[in-house]
Amino acid sequence: MSITPKLNRFDLSMIVVSLVIGMGIFAAPVEVAKNSSTPLLYFGAWLLGGAVSLCGALTFAEIGARYPTTGGFYKVFSYCFHPAFAFMINWVLVISNAASVAAVALIGAEYINPVIMPPSLQNDTGIKIMTITSVLILYIINYLGIKMSARTQNILTLFKICMILILCAAVFKGNIHTAKEVIAYHNNNNISAFGLSLVAVFFTYGGYQQTINFGGDIINPKINIPKAIFFGIATVISLYMLINFAYYSVLGISGLQHKTTLAATLAGVLFGAAGYKIVSLLMFVSVLAFVNVNIMANPRVYYAMAEDGILPARFKRVNSQTQVQEFGLTFFVGAVLIILFFASSFQTILSYVMFFDTVGLSTAAITIFILRRKTKQLNNTGIYVMKWYPVIPIIFITTYWFVTISIFIENPQAALICISAFIAGLIIYYITKRSQKPITTL
């Protein structure tokens, strides 16, 4: 059963915002601050990250307009390079996306556990129980149908945007003095430190590329995909700069380096103990938006792989009433739950996820040069075409490779494990293709 378009531009805009704003913005500033010896480096990392992410968003907006299809992040590699390369990149990205969901869900549980869990579960076990329960609830919602998922997504995303704006407004309207204490970072190499800062920044800005996986779900995708991506990423950049200024105004660099539950700490400073508890609850609700949108998006990659015969046909089976890939959905949620059993912290997952993401995103962006040549017939037909080509994609690709090299230098073991995973994907592809029986015609 094929996928029928049911999502409009507003649905996709909210999906873009939620794909990007997970809980990273409530945890990643700690990692950025640890690698930033001055406020200039700290805000420089966020500004550069926003500018580069906008370049990436514009690039993927044109990719989505030129090649709108279900599971687009897989299909564009297959179309521009080779199905083997598409599988090699995407099989680990699907694992990486599951790890991102697990990481964000852990952050949400860290916020809510002190508020609602008994003292005996104020530990890693209690965090995992809370995380697994929330993932299972969202699994049930997504199983009920794509429109149910989209409605849930719209509500959660609007709630999250309002929450960030309320926090920032409280800081800007109050008499808050910037904290002056600064703890110097011990890495004397500012270039290296800045590169490591960008690892956490790009983790927090990433996700919008998955929008092209919904090419088959979107009404009028050639127009709505680029407009939704641009509106979504512009909203994200504005919100990120606001919340980072609020963090710094209240906590200073020193506070940023030592606080893990940043938003709740910020609310505690502004509103007292009650504010800390309320915002912790709100943080947990907002994490559901990121988890939910990833549960919506990732099974669509399985659909594309199954169409190419790399995965079994059951991965592309779609319930005609709900438009849900029931087996693919269950498989992805199962992967998230398995990762949660083995991962214990946000920082543990970060380097691995970002190495996969930087390689995958920068390579995907290269496809715009090939798509421009292969889809020349679409020029002057009203589809989105980015200005300042090829400067925009070159900036994005070059910066992401700088971050990739920074990860390799700082954590070569993680990088080597990730490279091995890519190679394993290539081997799996050819084993799978060889094992498939040739189709004979009578």
Secondary structure, DSSP 8 states (H G I E B T S, - for coil): ------B-HHHHHHHHHHHH-SSGGGTHHHHHHHT-SSHHHHHHHHHHHHHHHHHHHHHHHHHHHHS--BTHHHHHHHHHT-HHHHHHHHHHHHHHHHHHHHHHHHHHHHHHHHHHS-GGG-SHHHHHHHHHHHHHHHHHHHHT-HHHHHHHHHHHHHHHHHHHHHHHHHHHHS-----------S---HHHHHHHHHHHHHHHHTTGGGGGGBTTTBSSHHHHHHHHHHHHHHHHHHHHHHHHHHHHHHHHHHHHHH-SSHHHHHHHHHH-HHHHHHHHHHHHHHHHHHHHHHHHHHHHHHHHHHHTTSS-GGGG---TTT---HHHHHHHHHHHHHHHHH---HHHHHHHHHHHHHHHHHHHHHHHHHHHHHTGGGTTTT----SSTTHHHHHHHHHHHHHHHHHHHH-HHHHHHHHHHHHHHHHHHHHHHHHS------
